[in-house]
Amino acid sequence: MGHPYWPVFDLRLSVADLELRPMTEADLLPLAELLPDDVELDPAATRYPGLSEAANRRVIGFQHYWKSYGSWRPERWRLPFCVRAGGELVGVQELEAEDFAALRTVYSASHLIAPARGRGIGRQMRRAVLALAFGPLAAEAAVSSAWQDNHASLAVSRALGYRPNGESRHRRDDGVDTMRYLRLGRSDWLAGTGADGVRIEGVEPCLPYFGLDAGSSPAEAGD
Ligand SMILES: CC(C)(COP(=O)(O)OP(=O)(O)OC[C@H]1O[C@@H](n2cnc3c(N)ncnc32)[C@H](O)[C@@H]1OP(=O)(O)O)[C@@H](O)C(=O)NCCC(=O)NCCS
């Protein structure tokens, strides 16, 4: 039986040998132990005096999780998925939106443990959440941003059909750096093969949580 009050926990996405499950409290410690040093966290997040930088980074991960579900509203949600490859925990893929029912635009963020990178997993897990967004959630657009030197993230977006959508300069560390923006429109997604082989289960009871009418969704995707 599914969760009686938070059906989001029962969502399942799978593609090839990847499974994406909404993160739960039980995942936090294993994920903290696997958190790569190069994953960029909110620079404005609370840091506790007396803790090492490594410990503070992990605390930020916990608070990010609690905030995701604790501040979830139909108008503004962030869904963190744990990603397992062949059953092994390898990373996190998030999907988020603001004013989704009106704007129908999703954002994504992700990271993988170092040994899992460069094997196509990043592309597959982004594909899985895009299939959810453009399928049952009927998104009109997905947007992504990455620093100009984040070649892997930019390449994942390009490979999935995102188009350049501008750039902006920001303060970063002690200097200034360029953030690149990319956008994938619904028609480009539907014209491609991105949804092929992605299985999505358990979305129907979640629709009101995403700000959508129950029963408004096209049939759940499957291969
Ligand atoms: C971003 C990330 C999730 C991508 O996942 P990944 O599994 O490494 O990427 P993939 O193996 O799926 O590769 C996808 C594409 O990126 C390219 N790519 C991967 N790593 C690359 C690198 N270091 N330099 C250049 N291109 C790279 C691949 O060749 C592939 O391109 P193609 O489809 O045109 O052949 C992963 O690298 C990561 O966790 N990075 C650190 C965290 C991070 O930066 N997150 C994003 C924040 S915006």
The ligand as an SDF file (V2000), in Angstrom:
LIG
                    3D

 48 50  0  0  0  0  0  0  0  0999 V2000
   27.1980   16.9070  -13.9310 C   0  0  0  0  0  0  0  0  0  0  0  0
   27.1690   15.3830  -13.7370 C   0  0  0  0  0  0  0  0  0  0  0  0
   25.9130   15.0060  -12.9300 C   0  0  0  0  0  0  0  0  0  0  0  0
   27.0940   14.7710  -15.1630 C   0  0  0  0  0  0  0  0  0  0  0  0
   27.0000   13.3740  -15.0680 O   0  0  0  0  0  0  0  0  0  0  0  0
   27.9890   12.3680  -15.8320 P   0  0  0  0  0  0  0  0  0  0  0  0
   27.4630   11.0000  -15.5990 O   0  0  0  0  0  0  0  0  0  0  0  0
   29.3700   12.6600  -15.4190 O   0  0  0  0  0  0  0  0  0  0  0  0
   27.8000   12.7660  -17.3500 O   0  0  0  0  0  0  0  0  0  0  0  0
   27.6050   11.7420  -18.5560 P   0  0  0  0  0  0  0  0  0  0  0  0
   28.5790   10.6120  -18.4190 O   0  0  0  0  0  0  0  0  0  0  0  0
   26.1530   11.3900  -18.6200 O   0  0  0  0  0  0  0  0  0  0  0  0
   28.0280   12.6180  -19.7780 O   0  0  0  0  0  0  0  0  0  0  0  0
   27.1310   13.4150  -20.4540 C   0  0  0  0  0  0  0  0  0  0  0  0
   27.8790   14.1960  -21.4710 C   0  0  0  0  0  0  0  0  0  0  0  0
   28.8660   14.9980  -20.7990 O   0  0  0  0  0  0  0  0  0  0  0  0
   30.1510   14.7390  -21.3720 C   0  0  0  0  0  0  0  0  0  0  0  0
   31.0760   14.8320  -20.2630 N   0  0  0  0  0  0  0  0  0  0  0  0
   31.0190   14.1270  -19.1150 C   0  0  0  0  0  0  0  0  0  0  0  0
   32.0280   14.5230  -18.3040 N   0  0  0  0  0  0  0  0  0  0  0  0
   32.7150   15.4820  -18.9770 C   0  0  0  0  0  0  0  0  0  0  0  0
   33.8410   16.2810  -18.6540 C   0  0  0  0  0  0  0  0  0  0  0  0
   34.4410   16.1800  -17.4670 N   0  0  0  0  0  0  0  0  0  0  0  0
   34.2730   17.1500  -19.6030 N   0  0  0  0  0  0  0  0  0  0  0  0
   33.6450   17.2910  -20.7810 C   0  0  0  0  0  0  0  0  0  0  0  0
   32.5480   16.5740  -21.1320 N   0  0  0  0  0  0  0  0  0  0  0  0
   32.0920   15.6850  -20.2260 C   0  0  0  0  0  0  0  0  0  0  0  0
   30.0460   13.3550  -21.9340 C   0  0  0  0  0  0  0  0  0  0  0  0
   30.9730   13.1360  -22.9630 O   0  0  0  0  0  0  0  0  0  0  0  0
   28.6480   13.3660  -22.4480 C   0  0  0  0  0  0  0  0  0  0  0  0
   28.5770   14.0750  -23.6660 O   0  0  0  0  0  0  0  0  0  0  0  0
   27.9160   13.4040  -24.9610 P   0  0  0  0  0  0  0  0  0  0  0  0
   26.5350   12.9690  -24.5310 O   0  0  0  0  0  0  0  0  0  0  0  0
   27.9090   14.5040  -25.9570 O   0  0  0  0  0  0  0  0  0  0  0  0
   28.8010   12.2440  -25.2640 O   0  0  0  0  0  0  0  0  0  0  0  0
   28.4150   14.8500  -12.9960 C   0  0  0  0  0  0  0  0  0  0  0  0
   29.5480   15.0370  -13.7940 O   0  0  0  0  0  0  0  0  0  0  0  0
   28.6520   15.4860  -11.6270 C   0  0  0  0  0  0  0  0  0  0  0  0
   28.1650   14.9670  -10.6240 O   0  0  0  0  0  0  0  0  0  0  0  0
   29.4040   16.6070  -11.5670 N   0  0  0  0  0  0  0  0  0  0  0  0
   29.6630   17.3050  -10.2950 C   0  0  0  0  0  0  0  0  0  0  0  0
   28.4200   18.0000   -9.7620 C   0  0  0  0  0  0  0  0  0  0  0  0
   27.8930   19.0210  -10.7460 C   0  0  0  0  0  0  0  0  0  0  0  0
   28.6540   19.7690  -11.3320 O   0  0  0  0  0  0  0  0  0  0  0  0
   26.5560   19.0520  -10.8870 N   0  0  0  0  0  0  0  0  0  0  0  0
   25.8920   19.9840  -11.7800 C   0  0  0  0  0  0  0  0  0  0  0  0
   25.7670   21.3390  -11.1660 C   0  0  0  0  0  0  0  0  0  0  0  0
   25.0910   22.5030  -12.3390 S   0  0  0  0  0  0  0  0  0  0  0  0
  1  2  1  0
  2  3  1  0
  2  4  1  0
  2 36  1  0
  4  5  1  0
  5  6  1  0
  6  7  2  0
  6  8  1  0
  6  9  1  0
  9 10  1  0
 10 11  2  0
 10 12  1  0
 10 13  1  0
 13 14  1  0
 14 15  1  0
 15 16  1  0
 15 30  1  0
 16 17  1  0
 17 18  1  0
 17 28  1  0
 18 19  1  0
 18 27  1  0
 19 20  2  0
 20 21  1  0
 21 22  1  0
 21 27  2  0
 22 23  1  0
 22 24  2  0
 24 25  1  0
 25 26  2  0
 26 27  1  0
 28 29  1  0
 28 30  1  0
 30 31  1  0
 31 32  1  0
 32 33  2  0
 32 34  1  0
 32 35  1  0
 36 37  1  0
 36 38  1  0
 38 39  2  0
 38 40  1  0
 40 41  1  0
 41 42  1  0
 42 43  1  0
 43 44  2  0
 43 45  1  0
 45 46  1  0
 46 47  1  0
 47 48  1  0
M  END
$$$$
